[in-house]
Amino acid sequence: MNLKSHLIFTLYTIYGILLKGLSGQYPLVQNMTVTEGGTANMTCRVEYNDNTSLQWSNPAQQTLFFGDKKALRDNRIELVHASWSELTISISDVTLTDEGMYTCSLFTMPVRTAKAYMTVLGVPEKPEIDGLTKPALEGDHITLTCMTQGSKPAADLRWFRNEKEVKGAKEVNASGKTFTVRSSLQLHVDRNDDGVAYTCKVDHVALTQTPQQATEVLEVHYAPRVQIIHSLAVPQEGQYLKLECVSKGNPSPDPVMWTKDGGELPDLDRMIVEGRELTFTSLNKTDNGTYRCEAGNHLGTSSAQYVLYVYDFPTTLPPSTTPLLHSIPPDPTALLGSHVSDRTVTGNRGTYLTNEAKGADDAPDADTAIINAEGNHAHAEEKKEYFI
């Protein structure tokens, strides 16, 4: 390498070192986001420093630290690390007023600076639910309103009916640097809302763990509804029968009242009333009739009725040489049932043994049987029916 080439190489080397020194003397910072009440760590670094001091100042251009020397009397501000290449400080218990542009200065000639913006998140307050009337009445129209204050940015409110999300109407209002958020939920109350939990949850970037929420449980008063449950499908003489009056209302419709054919129960020795139950220890034909159960509260009264028809206890007939004539029985439930209307149900059921067959059965021989049968045909209006 000749002298000229060596000189050129040396000049380029010196120029590169100078460029590196100049670029390395610019401070490096980063923007930050901190939650209200939290702690912000602010770091300023330089790659190359010729023993020049670093300084942090706040948005009001007040010096916080100059090197390792504290300049502002604020107990929340502390030194974390100070060297020729780094100055890190911390601000604890951050408030919304701490938000803004912070400056790191490197005191070279000229002074070089870098700026970092601190964003402070406003934590929403625990929500409150208003508008609930206790108790609500079935058929009422009510509006539940959920409100939270102090959020930044504006929070989101979500409604849940038990575990299922339902949509509300949201309203946002600014209050200084923070926001007040409301959400309303319109309800047409019915008995299915009794005991239902309505929950308002707050969603916000500052709530990194458990979300803020409030819950109200509806109490709904409603008139009772009544039905009768019976223990036998086909009641027969001598059997035990239990009728249960199932009534649902709020407040609970206690006690219930039993009547027969519009009057009092006639035989309290066999008809026993215990709470909501009416029991017959041993059924007989005199128990036939319409039984009504009635229950009420301050919102109304409801009733249901059960038509009881007691059938003969089944018996076994002796063998017969003449075929029996059987009628087709109707639906066995035609005379049974629990219903809440005053509709009367009528009908007949049974198997019949006619006099024609009875005459043939009693005859000593076939000729007499035919004569008896023909005679019975002549007196059809006197035919007697035997129920089995």
Residue, then its C-alpha position, 0 to 999 in steps of 0.5 A: m500500500n502506497l502512502k496515498s492509499h494509507l492516508i485515505f484508509t486512515l481518514y475513512t477510519i477516523y470518519g467512521i469512528l466520529l459517525k459512530g460516536l455522534s449516532g451513539q450519543y442520542p438518548l433512547v426512550q420508549n413510550m409506556t402505559v401504566t394503570e392508575g395507582g401503579t408504578a411507572n419505570m422510565t429508562c433513558r439509554v445512550e450507546y456512547n457517552d463521553n461522561t455527559s450527564l443524563q436528565w429526566s424532566n416531566p411534562a411541565q418541564q420540571t427536572l426530576f433527576f439530573g444524573d443521580k441527583k434528585a431535583l424535584r421533591d416528590n416522594r413518589i419519584e425514586l432513582v432506580h439506576a444511574s450511570w454514564s449510559e443509563l438513567t432509570i427512575s420510577i414513579s409510584d402511585v401514578t395518577l391521571t395528572d402524571e400523564g403526558m410527555y416526558t423528556c430525557s436530555l443528554f447534555t452534549m453540545p448541542v443538547r440532544t433529547a428524546k421524548a416518551y409519552m406516558t399513558v395513564l389508564g383510569v380504573p373504572e369504579k365498581p358498578e351499581i345497579d339502580g331501578l330494581t323494585k323489591p318485590a316486583l309484580e308480574g306484568d310490571h315494566i321496569t328499567l335496570t340501570c348500571m353505572t360505572q365512573g372513572s374509566k379511561p378510556a371509556a369502559d364497556l358494560r355487559w348484562f347477563r340474565n343468570e349466565k346468558e348475555v342480554k343486550g342493554a342500551k349504552e350511554v357514555n359521558a366525559s367527566g374531565k379526563t375520565f368517563t361515566v358509562r351507563s347501560s339500561l336494560q328494559l324488562h317486562v317482568d313475569r313469574n319466570d323472572d322470580g329468583v333470576a340474577y341480573t349481573c352487570k359486568v365492566d370490561h376495561v383494559a385496566l382490569t387485567q384480573t377479575p372484572q368489576q361486576a354487580t348482581e341483583v336478584l329479582e323477587v317477583h310476586y304473582a298470583p297462584r296457579v293450581q292443578i290436582i294430581h291423583s294417585l289412581a287412574v281408575p278408582q275402585e271401591g275399597q281402594y285408597l286414593k290421594l289427591e294433591c293440590v299443587s299450587k305455585g304462587n309468590p307469596s306461597p298460597d297457604p293454606v289450600m281449601w278442599t270442597k265437594d260439589g260446592g260444599e264442605l267435605p261430607d265424611l271427614d272420617r274417611m276423607i282426610v285433609e293434611g296440608r295440600e293433600l286430600t286422601f280417601t282411606s276406602l273409596n265407595k260410591t258415595d264419594n262420587g262427585t266434583y272435588r275442587c281445590e282452591a288457593g290464593n294470595h293477595l294477588g289473586t285466587s286460583s282453583a282446579q277440580y277433579v271429577l271422581y267416579v268410583y267403579d265397582f270392584p271387579t268380580t268373576l262370573p260363573p261359566s256360561t254355555t251361551p256367548l255373552l254380549h259385550s258392549i264396547p267400553p268408552d275411554p276409562t278416563a272420560l269420567l276422571g281428570s283434573h281440570v281448572s274449568d267448570r266444564t262437566v264431563t259425562g259418559n258410561r263405562g262397563t261390560y254388560l250381561t243381558n237378560e237374553a244371556k241370563g235366560a239361556d244360562d238359567a234354562p234346564d235344557a236347550d228348548t227352554a233356553i230358546i223360549n226364555a230368550e224369545g220371551n226376553h226379546a218380547h220384554a226388552e224394556e225390562k232388560k237389566e244390566y249387570f256391571i262387571 
